Amino acid sequence: MVHAAPVSGRTAGTRARHPRTPDIFDARAHHVARWAGPFAIGLVYGYWAAANRRSGGPITVGNVVFGFVTAVVFTLLMAGVLTLASRLPRELHAFLWFLFTGAAFGFLYDQSGQSVLLTIGLSLAFGVAVGLICFYWVYTHEDAKGRRID
C-alpha cells in the first residue's frame, strides 16, 4: 500500500504559514546596500544627464562636475523617497513615486534640448504610469486595514 510521506521540515497535518527565504547577508550588508543601490543608480543617472547635456560633444570639466553633482542630488533624493515612501499610506506612496520619477525623467529629457511642452507631457505620462503601477503594487501587498503583508 502506498502512503504519502511527510514533506521535510513539516509533520503530517501542519503547514508553514509564512515560508521565508533564507537571509544570507547580515545587517551590515543590508545597511550598505541601502546606500549602494541608490548611489549606483545615481552614478548612471548623472552620467546620462551629462551625456545628454553635451550632445555628443567633447567632455569638459564643467560637464564632469555637472554629472557628479547630478548623481549626488539624485542619490540623496532617491534614498529619501525610498525611506519616506514605505511609511506613507498607499495613495501618498504612489504620489511620491509619481513626483520623483516624473521630475527625474523630465530633468533628463530637458538636458537634451527638446521643447518644454514635450518635456512636460512626457514627464507627466511617465510619472502617471509609474504612479499607477506603484499604487497597484502597494494596494495588492496590503491587508484591508492598510498594513503591509510580508
Disulfide bonds with the S-S distance in Angstrom:
none
